[in-house]
Amino acid sequence: MNFENGDLIMFPGWRKELEDKSLEAVKLQNYEEALLHIKKLETYDAASNDILTAKVICLIELSRYDQAISLCRKLMKEDEENYYKYLHIYLTILFQTSQYSEVIDMLDEVQDMSLLPEEYQEPFQQIYDMSKQFQTTATVKDAEDHMNHFFTSLENGNFQEQWKLLSFHRKHAIQPYLKQLVPYLSDSNLNPVIKTGILQWCMDEDVTDRFQVEKFNQRDWFSPATLPDVLESDFAKASLRHLDSVEQSDATMYQFTKQILYRYLYITFPYTPDMEDAELVAESVLYLAKNYLQVNESNEQQEAPSRIHQEKMDEIEHLEKVYFSQIDD
């Protein structure tokens, strides 16, 4: 039988010669040479599945994993009789390239290993078990690497990087890092927003230990598990009660005012102003909200902030610019 490519013909003898050269090159670990012979066979559409399997081996040995994976997928679709052989190679490539989740997902679809051909039950189970183990190890190592990066950023004072890493780690348990984190709560050089984030992380984990927290020259001891959320403090509730009429008349204005109050109290958390200042703070954040939204009232309704209101507005605006606005950059 001849193999044709356009007007060119591959005679069986030449095909056999190229196949032998390909397999011999693989045996001698001359993988680039083997691929050259295989390419000629492919040009004439004369590469058998055995030869293509040899090509997969060459690609793996040359670390061309994406190409090897693509070819494996092709063979799995086209040669159903040898599906599990190609699947074994495919899973091995995924494992070798640390794609443990893909291995686990694929073998989870099998559901019952006992339904596999007997010769593949044990090796597939081994790959599955090792992928589970390495996936856990990789996740822990990844978390440790990120956490080390976070501690380095806490020392170097890169706020945006600190915030990004803190947000990442709040998805994980804090206990392994608690002893290392606690000293930062009393570090006067650390951004108070980051301190609040650390405290909230402790609150999420119901940490009952008492820690000293420093903010704006205040130092006191707090147990995160007993702390209310930012807007659940007595001061926050009192301030919001003074804004009830705004909530009833202009829901959008109320939400924007509430957001400014939240950001202000987030910066100072867990400390809050004196309860007697609740109305002053409420009125000041409302003035700021109107300024930010550029709300123009009629002259009869318009009232300039008093000196004490202006001072509080300046304080709130200053804190937000210095400690919070960088998050949005």
Secondary structure, DSSP 8 states (H G I E B T S, - for coil): --EEETTEEE-HHHHHHHHHHHHHHHHTT-HHHHHHHHHHHHHTT---HHHHHHHHHHHHHTT-HHHHHHHHHHHHHH-GGGHHHHHHHHHHHHHHTT-HHHHHHHHHHH--GGGS-HHHHHHHHHHHHHHHHHHHHHHHHHHHHHHHHHHHHHHHT-HHHHHHHHHHHTTS-SGGGHHHHHHHHT-TTS-HHHHHHHHHHHHHTT----EEEEETTEEEEE-GGG---GGGSHHHHHHHHTTHHHHHH-HHHHHHHHHHHHHHHHHHTT----GGGHHHHHHHHHHHHHHHHT----TTT-----HHHHHHHHHHHHHIIIIIGGGG-
